[in-house]
């Protein structure tokens, strides 16, 4: 690593891209934790649960 001066800029670009990606992932995780959005295994079923509950509510207590 960093031995060939001709490819030095490519190595720096790759390191920057990997670092930006990891900081982005960490940022999304922290954002979700701060705003109390489910993360991990709960994230996939939490979104559908609300919609299903609303459909059941509107079916039982229709507007008419």
Secondary structure, 3 states (H helix, E strand, C coil): CCCCHHHHHHHHHHHHHHHHHHHHHHHHHHHHHHCCCCCCCHHHHHHHHHHHHHHHHHHHCCCC
